[in-house]
Amino acid sequence: DRLEKINNRGIKDTERKIKENGQQAQAVAKGGFLDMNNGGEVASPFDDYIIVPQETINKFAKFGAKKQKRADINKFLDSLTDEEAIALTLLTETTAITTPLEGMQAIGEVIINRKNAQEAGFKNANTVKDVLKKQTKVGAYEFSGLEPSVLYERLREIRKGIVPKQALQKIFAAAQNVLDPETEGQKMLSERTLFYTRADAKSQWMRTAPNLEYATEIGEHEFYRT
């Protein structure tokens, strides 16, 4: 049902993006998503309706030409649309090639949940950009993928063109889904789900936090709700 809803929405969205960006989508990097029988590219399930916006890819590549400071990253986030900002975060917070669409979308839902949350610590984060720019007490981004060193490495992959088309399509599909009011009733996470972690994360404070409970596991991430 979710994929059918995405498809129905995506047809109109594709027409709009073709007008904005032209017919050509992001080129596929060599070695990505290979058919083991003949070395050919496996068709993407998004090919019919998810156009990777080349203008956005160019923005990411240009900004990632050097390692940026947090103040510059904040300004860059402010310059992006909500879709672009969420896509950038998903690029850095997931393994784009292997993380399933549902896993990416769940992280996007956490972003939206934090924007709408009234819990302490989130009351002043009223926009997507507010959520993404939020930092810990020691100054690091709460979404660690936006940290300068990590962001630089992920955008270097964009600059080199080694991120496969299907991975980019998943990222933008997930970003579009969490922002689309038509998919509101198909959320995977409750609105109280505000945190996630990985089994191999250095800090595992969520597992023992008295005000949190385990919600679910999607992809390589565990999600926790208040």
C-alpha positions as CSV (number, residue, x, y, z in Angstrom):
1,D,0.0,0.0,0.0
2,R,2.8,2.4,0.9
3,L,4.6,1.8,-2.4
4,E,1.4,2.2,-4.4
5,K,0.8,5.5,-2.6
6,I,4.3,6.6,-3.4
7,N,3.9,5.7,-7.0
8,N,0.6,7.6,-7.4
9,R,2.2,10.7,-5.9
10,G,5.5,10.2,-7.7
11,I,3.9,10.4,-11.2
12,K,2.9,14.0,-10.7
13,D,6.1,14.8,-8.9
14,T,8.2,13.4,-11.7
15,E,6.4,15.7,-14.3
16,R,7.3,18.7,-12.1
17,K,10.9,17.7,-11.6
18,I,11.4,16.9,-15.3
19,K,10.4,20.5,-16.0
20,E,12.6,21.9,-13.3
21,N,15.7,19.7,-13.8
22,G,15.5,18.3,-17.4
23,Q,15.0,14.7,-18.4
24,Q,18.5,13.5,-17.4
25,A,18.9,12.0,-13.9
26,Q,22.0,11.4,-11.8
27,A,24.4,9.1,-13.6
28,V,25.0,5.6,-12.1
29,A,28.5,5.0,-10.7
30,K,30.4,2.0,-12.0
31,G,30.3,-0.9,-9.7
32,G,27.0,0.0,-8.0
33,F,24.1,-2.5,-7.9
34,L,25.6,-5.0,-10.4
35,D,23.8,-8.0,-11.9
36,M,26.2,-10.8,-10.9
37,N,25.3,-12.8,-14.0
38,N,26.3,-10.4,-16.6
39,G,27.8,-7.3,-14.9
40,G,24.9,-5.1,-15.9
41,E,23.0,-2.6,-13.8
42,V,20.0,-3.9,-11.9
43,A,16.9,-1.8,-12.7
44,S,15.9,0.5,-9.9
45,P,12.3,0.1,-8.5
46,F,12.2,3.9,-8.5
47,D,13.2,4.5,-12.1
48,D,9.7,5.3,-13.3
49,Y,9.0,8.1,-10.9
50,I,11.9,9.3,-8.7
51,I,14.1,11.9,-10.4
52,V,17.3,12.7,-8.6
53,P,17.5,16.5,-8.7
54,Q,20.8,17.3,-10.4
55,E,20.7,20.9,-9.1
56,T,20.7,19.5,-5.5
57,I,23.5,17.1,-6.2
58,N,25.5,19.9,-7.6
59,K,24.9,22.0,-4.4
60,F,26.0,19.0,-2.2
61,A,29.2,18.5,-4.4
62,K,30.1,22.2,-4.4
63,F,29.7,22.6,-0.6
64,G,31.7,19.4,0.0
65,A,34.7,20.6,-1.9
66,K,36.4,21.2,1.5
67,K,35.8,20.3,5.1
68,Q,33.4,22.9,6.5
69,K,33.0,24.4,10.0
70,R,29.7,23.9,11.9
71,A,28.8,27.6,11.4
72,D,29.1,27.1,7.7
73,I,27.1,23.9,7.8
74,N,24.3,25.7,9.6
75,K,24.2,28.4,6.9
76,F,24.2,25.7,4.2
77,L,21.3,23.9,5.9
78,D,19.4,27.1,6.0
79,S,19.9,27.6,2.3
80,L,18.3,24.2,1.5
81,T,14.7,23.2,1.1
82,D,13.3,20.9,3.8
83,E,13.5,18.0,1.3
84,E,17.1,18.8,0.5
85,A,18.1,19.1,4.1
86,I,16.5,15.8,5.1
87,A,18.1,14.1,2.0
88,L,21.5,15.4,3.1
89,T,20.9,14.0,6.6
90,L,19.8,10.6,5.3
91,L,22.9,10.5,3.1
92,T,25.1,11.0,6.1
93,E,23.2,9.0,8.7
94,T,22.7,5.8,6.7
95,T,24.7,3.5,4.4
96,A,22.9,4.7,1.3
97,I,23.6,1.5,-0.8
98,T,22.4,-1.0,1.8
99,T,19.9,0.8,4.1
100,P,16.4,0.0,3.0
101,L,13.9,2.7,2.0
102,E,11.9,2.0,5.2
103,G,15.1,2.6,7.3
104,M,15.7,5.9,5.7
105,Q,12.1,7.0,6.0
106,A,12.1,6.1,9.7
107,I,15.0,8.4,10.4
108,G,13.1,11.1,8.4
109,E,10.1,10.5,10.7
110,V,12.3,11.1,13.7
111,I,13.3,14.5,12.3
112,I,9.6,15.4,11.8
113,N,8.7,14.0,15.2
114,R,11.3,16.2,16.9
115,K,10.0,19.2,15.0
116,N,6.5,18.6,16.4
117,A,7.6,17.5,19.8
118,Q,6.8,19.4,23.0
119,E,9.2,17.4,25.2
120,A,11.9,19.2,27.0
121,G,14.9,19.8,24.7
122,F,12.7,20.0,21.6
123,K,10.3,22.9,22.3
124,N,12.5,25.4,20.5
125,A,13.1,23.2,17.5
126,N,10.1,24.2,15.4
127,T,11.4,23.7,11.9
128,V,13.3,20.9,10.1
129,K,16.4,23.2,10.1
130,D,16.1,23.8,13.8
131,V,16.1,20.1,14.4
132,L,19.1,19.4,12.2
133,K,21.2,22.3,13.6
134,K,20.6,21.3,17.2
135,Q,23.8,20.5,19.1
136,T,24.7,18.6,22.3
137,K,26.1,20.2,25.4
138,V,29.7,19.5,24.1
139,G,28.9,21.2,20.8
140,A,28.5,18.2,18.4
141,Y,25.5,17.8,16.2
142,E,22.8,15.6,17.6
143,F,22.6,14.0,14.1
144,S,26.3,13.0,14.0
145,G,26.3,12.5,10.3
146,L,26.3,16.3,9.9
147,E,29.6,16.6,11.8
148,P,32.2,18.2,9.6
149,S,34.4,15.1,9.1
150,V,31.6,12.7,8.3
151,L,29.8,15.2,6.1
152,Y,33.0,15.9,4.2
153,E,33.5,12.1,3.5
154,R,29.9,11.6,2.3
155,L,30.0,14.6,0.0
156,R,33.3,13.5,-1.3
157,E,31.5,10.4,-2.5
158,I,28.9,12.6,-4.2
159,R,31.7,14.7,-5.9
160,K,33.4,11.5,-7.2
161,G,30.1,10.2,-8.5
162,I,30.4,6.9,-6.7
163,V,27.0,6.9,-5.1
164,P,24.7,4.7,-7.2
165,K,21.6,6.2,-8.7
166,Q,19.4,3.8,-6.8
167,A,20.9,4.8,-3.5
168,L,20.2,8.5,-4.3
169,Q,16.7,7.7,-5.4
170,K,16.0,6.0,-2.1
171,I,17.3,9.0,-0.2
172,F,15.1,11.5,-2.1
173,A,12.1,9.1,-2.0
174,A,12.3,8.9,1.8
175,A,12.7,12.6,2.2
176,Q,9.6,13.2,0.0
177,N,7.6,10.6,1.8
178,V,8.0,12.1,5.3
179,L,7.1,15.6,4.0
180,D,4.1,14.4,1.9
181,P,0.8,15.0,3.8
182,E,-0.7,12.1,1.8
183,T,1.5,9.6,3.6
184,E,0.8,11.0,7.1
185,G,-1.4,8.0,7.9
186,Q,1.3,5.5,6.8
187,K,3.9,6.5,9.4
188,M,6.0,3.6,10.8
189,L,6.8,5.3,14.1
190,S,4.6,6.9,16.7
191,E,5.0,10.6,17.2
192,R,6.8,9.9,20.6
193,T,9.6,8.2,18.8
194,L,12.4,10.8,19.0
195,F,15.7,8.8,19.2
196,Y,17.5,6.0,17.4
197,T,20.8,4.3,17.6
198,R,22.8,1.4,16.1
199,A,24.1,-1.7,17.7
200,D,27.6,-0.7,17.0
201,A,27.3,2.9,18.3
202,K,29.9,4.0,20.8
203,S,27.3,5.4,23.2
204,Q,24.3,3.2,24.1
205,W,22.7,5.5,26.7
206,M,19.2,5.0,25.1
207,R,19.1,1.3,26.2
208,T,19.1,2.3,29.9
209,A,17.5,5.7,29.9
210,P,14.6,5.7,32.4
211,N,12.4,8.0,30.3
212,L,12.8,6.0,27.1
213,E,11.5,2.6,25.9
214,Y,12.4,0.5,22.9
215,A,10.0,1.0,20.0
216,T,11.2,-1.1,17.0
217,E,14.2,-2.0,14.8
218,I,14.1,-0.9,11.1
219,G,17.1,-1.5,8.9
220,E,20.3,-1.2,11.0
221,H,18.8,1.2,13.5
222,E,16.9,0.7,16.8
223,F,14.3,3.3,17.6
224,Y,13.3,4.6,21.1
225,R,10.2,6.5,22.2
226,T,9.5,8.7,25.2
